[in-house]
């Protein structure tokens, strides 16, 4: 399944925030090796989205919570079948998976590029 994240100001901001990290997130405490590695967090709950891999919270707007960018077609605000589509695309359980990124990839995203993740049950490939 190909997950596409279109270029946007908020996606660029998320990449910049990740590049500025001194320490990176460790989702659910299961990935201690990722605390020193550039990555974005891929999340599946009622949709599929990415958020900054920086251990510090990042919010470009008002309100609480982190700024997120939904994969094309997987935003519950614009897709009435998003929950079912998300289940079909990446499985039924909610998760947070750190998606390793190089500094070069994040720099390209910060400069305005989108990116995609080719997701399989046991692996993924990221393209900028």
Backbone bond lengths (Angstrom), bond angles and torsions (degrees), N, CA, C in turn:
res aa  C-N    CA-C-N  psi(-1)  N-CA   C-N-CA  omega(-1)  CA-C   N-CA-C  phi
1 X - - - 1.454 - - 1.520 108.26 -
2 X 1.318 116.12 128.57 1.457 120.99 177.97 1.524 109.25 -94.06
3 X 1.326 115.77 123.61 1.460 122.93 175.79 1.520 107.17 -104.99
4 X 1.328 117.10 122.69 1.458 121.76 -176.56 1.519 110.21 -111.33
5 X 1.323 115.51 131.61 1.456 122.84 177.77 1.528 106.98 -116.73
6 X 1.324 115.20 106.84 1.464 121.04 -174.92 1.527 111.23 -72.80
7 X 1.325 114.69 148.90 1.458 119.85 178.41 1.521 109.71 -59.94
8 X 1.322 114.91 140.11 1.465 121.37 178.07 1.523 108.13 -163.51
9 X 1.314 115.10 163.05 1.468 120.74 177.71 1.534 110.39 -60.58
10 X 1.326 116.83 -41.90 1.464 119.36 -179.10 1.526 112.04 -68.49
11 X 1.342 117.74 -37.30 1.465 119.69 176.49 1.528 109.82 -63.48
12 X 1.327 117.13 -42.88 1.468 120.70 176.49 1.525 110.62 -59.21
13 X 1.329 116.75 -42.90 1.467 121.08 179.82 1.526 111.95 -64.00
14 X 1.328 116.71 -39.39 1.470 120.54 177.40 1.526 110.28 -62.45
15 X 1.340 116.87 -43.25 1.470 120.56 179.01 1.532 110.58 -63.58
16 X 1.330 117.23 -43.69 1.471 120.83 178.69 1.526 110.55 -61.40
17 X 1.315 116.99 -43.29 1.464 121.34 179.28 1.529 110.41 -61.88
18 X 1.311 117.15 -39.50 1.466 121.09 178.09 1.526 110.27 -66.35
19 X 1.329 117.52 -42.14 1.471 121.11 179.24 1.525 112.10 -62.54
20 X 1.332 117.74 -28.18 1.462 122.55 -178.84 1.530 113.08 -82.42
21 X 1.309 118.04 -4.54 1.467 121.72 -173.45 1.521 112.42 -64.40
22 X 1.314 115.17 139.62 1.466 122.77 168.99 1.534 109.13 -94.78
23 X 1.330 114.41 -28.82 1.464 121.74 177.76 1.526 106.23 -141.20
24 X 1.330 115.70 143.89 1.459 120.84 -177.00 1.525 110.87 -107.12
25 X 1.315 115.48 162.23 1.462 121.59 -177.78 1.525 111.38 -66.74
26 X 1.310 114.01 156.87 1.456 122.55 177.12 1.532 106.64 -133.67
27 X 1.351 116.87 82.98 1.470 120.05 -174.10 1.529 113.27 -54.18
28 X 1.327 114.52 127.01 1.471 123.37 178.48 1.527 112.86 58.20
29 X 1.336 118.57 11.57 1.457 121.53 -177.81 1.516 113.49 70.72
30 X 1.335 117.36 14.24 1.469 121.96 -175.57 1.523 113.71 -93.30
31 X 1.331 116.66 -9.26 1.467 120.02 -172.78 1.534 111.31 -129.13
32 X 1.326 118.96 61.18 1.470 119.17 -177.61 1.525 112.88 -59.37
33 X 1.328 118.07 -28.91 1.464 121.11 178.93 1.528 112.00 -65.49
34 X 1.326 117.73 -20.70 1.463 121.22 -178.23 1.529 112.70 -81.73
35 X 1.337 118.18 -9.61 1.458 121.05 -179.57 1.531 112.60 -66.36
36 X 1.331 116.89 -12.82 1.467 121.20 179.83 1.528 111.70 -121.64
37 X 1.334 116.98 17.77 1.460 121.84 -173.09 1.519 110.71 -127.54
38 X 1.340 115.54 132.17 1.463 119.12 173.94 1.526 109.43 -57.82
39 X 1.325 116.54 130.65 1.460 121.21 175.18 1.526 110.18 -164.41
40 X 1.322 114.88 160.80 1.458 122.60 167.46 1.520 106.42 -109.98
41 X 1.314 116.95 150.46 1.458 120.10 177.33 1.526 109.38 -94.06
42 X 1.332 115.38 121.22 1.463 122.38 175.17 1.525 106.81 -92.54
43 X 1.335 115.89 126.59 1.458 121.49 -175.59 1.514 109.47 -122.02
44 X 1.329 115.26 137.27 1.468 121.50 171.11 1.515 107.07 -123.47
45 X 1.317 116.95 118.26 1.467 121.99 169.93 1.525 106.21 -139.14
46 X 1.332 118.98 -103.53 1.471 118.18 175.74 1.516 111.61 -86.36
47 X 1.324 118.05 1.94 1.458 126.19 174.68 1.521 107.61 -157.14
48 X 1.321 116.56 -169.91 1.466 121.48 176.46 1.519 107.16 -127.56
49 X 1.340 116.12 125.64 1.449 120.18 -176.53 1.519 111.52 -151.41
50 X 1.345 115.35 167.08 1.458 121.48 172.78 1.517 108.75 -115.46
51 X 1.334 113.54 155.35 1.452 121.36 174.47 1.522 108.62 -142.89
52 X 1.305 116.74 167.09 1.453 121.78 -176.95 1.527 111.24 -56.84
53 X 1.334 115.32 143.38 1.460 120.89 174.82 1.521 112.68 -87.98
54 X 1.327 117.11 -1.48 1.458 121.97 177.05 1.525 108.39 -65.68
55 X 1.330 117.47 139.17 1.470 119.55 -179.61 1.528 112.15 -69.03
56 X 1.333 117.77 -17.00 1.462 121.30 176.78 1.526 109.40 -87.25
57 X 1.335 116.64 138.14 1.459 121.89 179.13 1.533 110.24 -59.37
58 X 1.331 116.18 147.18 1.456 121.30 -179.25 1.516 109.34 -134.35
59 X 1.338 115.65 121.61 1.453 121.33 179.17 1.522 108.33 -139.47
60 X 1.342 117.23 115.29 1.464 120.93 -179.66 1.522 112.99 -83.92
61 X 1.313 117.41 -10.95 1.461 120.40 -177.93 1.505 111.52 -117.26
62 X 1.308 114.20 -161.63 1.457 120.28 176.51 1.519 108.58 -92.03
63 X 1.298 115.77 158.45 1.451 119.78 178.85 1.509 112.01 103.45
64 X 1.308 114.93 -174.00 1.455 121.35 -176.93 1.517 110.27 -105.37
65 X 1.301 115.19 166.78 1.452 120.18 178.89 1.508 111.94 89.93
66 X 1.296 115.42 170.05 1.460 121.99 -177.90 1.523 111.09 -89.97
67 X 1.323 115.45 151.78 1.455 121.02 173.04 1.520 108.36 -70.97
68 X 1.312 116.33 134.98 1.466 121.64 -179.61 1.519 109.66 -129.51
69 X 1.330 115.73 157.05 1.462 122.84 173.73 1.525 107.36 -124.07
70 X 1.320 115.99 119.76 1.460 120.72 -179.70 1.522 111.06 -79.02
71 X 1.313 115.59 143.78 1.462 121.14 170.52 1.527 108.00 -64.58
72 X 1.315 116.30 146.26 1.465 120.81 179.35 1.524 110.57 -55.03
73 X 1.339 115.34 124.70 1.456 121.13 178.79 1.515 114.89 89.38
74 X 1.336 117.86 -1.59 1.464 120.18 -174.47 1.529 112.47 -123.23
75 X 1.332 116.56 30.52 1.461 122.48 176.65 1.525 108.33 -101.19
76 X 1.334 118.25 119.09 1.471 119.68 -178.04 1.532 114.12 -64.36
77 X 1.324 118.48 -16.89 1.468 121.12 178.04 1.528 111.79 -77.95
78 X 1.337 116.76 -19.49 1.467 119.79 -176.88 1.526 113.23 -121.33
79 X 1.328 117.52 -3.04 1.468 121.67 -178.57 1.528 108.40 -133.55
80 X 1.309 116.98 108.41 1.461 121.02 -179.29 1.527 112.80 -63.50
81 X 1.321 117.82 -23.66 1.468 122.41 -179.68 1.525 112.03 -103.09
82 X 1.322 116.51 22.24 1.460 120.99 -172.98 1.532 112.70 -58.74
83 X 1.316 118.38 -43.10 1.459 120.87 -178.44 1.526 110.09 -59.94
84 X 1.321 117.41 -47.93 1.460 121.33 179.90 1.529 111.36 -66.44
85 X 1.339 116.53 -42.05 1.466 120.34 178.87 1.528 111.05 -63.07
86 X 1.332 116.76 -39.90 1.468 121.28 179.28 1.524 110.92 -65.66
87 X 1.323 116.37 -41.17 1.474 121.11 176.40 1.517 110.64 -59.23
88 X 1.317 116.46 -44.54 1.457 121.11 -178.95 1.533 110.56 -66.46
89 X 1.334 117.33 -38.72 1.467 121.92 -174.35 1.521 113.52 -71.48
90 X 1.336 117.44 -44.58 1.472 119.69 -172.24 1.527 113.80 -132.64
91 X 1.316 117.94 6.35 1.463 120.44 178.01 1.510 112.13 108.46
92 X 1.333 114.87 169.01 1.453 120.64 -171.92 1.508 116.56 -83.68
93 X 1.326 117.87 -27.89 1.459 120.09 -176.19 1.521 111.38 -81.15
94 X 1.328 116.01 144.69 1.457 120.97 172.66 1.527 108.10 -70.35
95 X 1.334 116.99 148.13 1.457 119.88 178.65 1.517 111.34 -158.73
96 X 1.331 114.52 164.57 1.455 123.51 166.25 1.522 105.53 -127.06
97 X 1.323 116.39 123.33 1.466 121.90 -178.89 1.524 108.48 -124.30
98 X 1.347 117.86 120.66 1.455 118.63 175.55 1.524 110.13 -70.33
99 X 1.321 116.38 126.54 1.462 122.54 -179.76 1.531 107.19 -103.77
100 X 1.329 115.57 106.82 1.454 120.44 -176.60 1.526 110.54 -61.95
101 X 1.332 115.23 135.14 1.458 123.06 179.92 1.525 108.29 -131.89
102 X 1.299 117.05 146.83 1.460 119.46 173.04 1.519 108.96 -83.55
103 X 1.318 115.93 162.57 1.461 120.18 176.00 1.526 109.89 -60.12
104 X 1.324 117.03 -38.20 1.463 122.22 178.89 1.532 111.44 -62.55
105 X 1.320 117.19 -42.87 1.466 120.66 179.17 1.527 110.51 -62.71
106 X 1.329 116.32 -46.13 1.464 120.06 -179.52 1.527 111.31 -65.46
107 X 1.326 116.91 -35.83 1.460 120.58 177.65 1.524 110.25 -63.34
108 X 1.317 117.89 -41.13 1.468 121.52 177.80 1.528 111.08 -64.76
109 X 1.323 116.89 -41.43 1.467 120.47 177.83 1.524 109.80 -65.97
110 X 1.336 117.18 -42.63 1.467 121.47 178.32 1.529 111.04 -61.12
111 X 1.334 116.97 -30.55 1.464 121.90 179.49 1.525 112.63 -80.22
112 X 1.333 117.08 -5.30 1.464 119.03 174.62 1.507 116.79 122.32
113 X 1.318 118.41 4.08 1.471 120.63 178.35 1.519 111.36 -84.18
114 X 1.327 115.90 151.52 1.449 121.43 167.90 1.522 108.17 -89.00
115 X 1.326 117.02 -175.82 1.460 120.56 176.53 1.516 109.61 -155.81
116 X 1.328 115.28 169.64 1.462 119.87 177.65 1.520 109.72 -137.06
117 X 1.321 113.96 157.29 1.461 122.50 175.74 1.518 106.79 -124.65
118 X 1.320 116.63 121.33 1.464 121.43 171.00 1.514 106.52 -88.61
119 X 1.332 116.36 107.30 1.461 123.36 -171.15 1.522 110.61 -101.48
120 X 1.324 116.04 128.00 1.467 123.01 171.88 1.519 107.10 -123.18
121 X 1.317 116.43 168.32 1.460 119.69 -177.32 1.528 113.26 -56.97
122 X 1.327 117.33 -34.29 1.463 119.37 -174.23 1.522 114.20 -122.76
123 X 1.345 118.08 8.41 1.461 119.96 179.82 1.522 109.98 -162.74
124 X 1.331 114.84 169.72 1.455 120.27 175.42 1.531 108.89 -149.99
125 X 1.325 114.80 157.55 1.456 122.85 173.82 1.517 107.35 -130.46
126 X 1.328 116.37 134.01 1.455 121.22 -178.92 1.516 109.54 -110.02
127 X 1.333 116.25 136.44 1.465 122.02 178.52 1.525 110.49 -131.17
128 X 1.336 115.56 133.86 1.471 121.09 176.88 1.517 107.19 -110.27
